[in-house]
Amino acid sequence: MNDDQPATIADQDWDATVPSRFLRAADLASAERGWIVRIAGLSVERMRNPRGGGQDEKTTVQFDGERPLVLNKTNAKLLRGLGQAITGSTIAGAMIGHEVWLCHDPRVTVDGKTVGGIRVAGSPELRAPVDVTIAHPGRRPVTVTLRRPPWLDGPAAQPAP
């Protein structure tokens, strides 16, 4: 569990007050720095499709001590780029045991509507920024820069002389 979660239910977004099996944007909305989590596993789960009914298969990422994240296409591509930078591999399982920095991104859109969401932001294991180009059909490609969380390299992270 992360230390920067609200102390009481009164301090939470309404969406965070309803239990969920999976991480949601509301879970990270109050975390100013986001969360650093360690990948424990990957799986494919059948889930109800909210748009058309029926069932879809979705990839989920399990983390040590936290609920899983349902991957959207953008986060899957960001994890692929992050994995290639950290492990040298584009195989999904190569990231098991590695840390990922997740943040709340208010700019995330679904079906053209800005709703906010969880975004892969980088990893403490990165030594240099990594640019990942995200290209979805019918949209202009966007380049996202994955980084090491900046507070890890600040004055508090430096050893005493």
Disulfide bonds with the S-S distance in Angstrom:
none
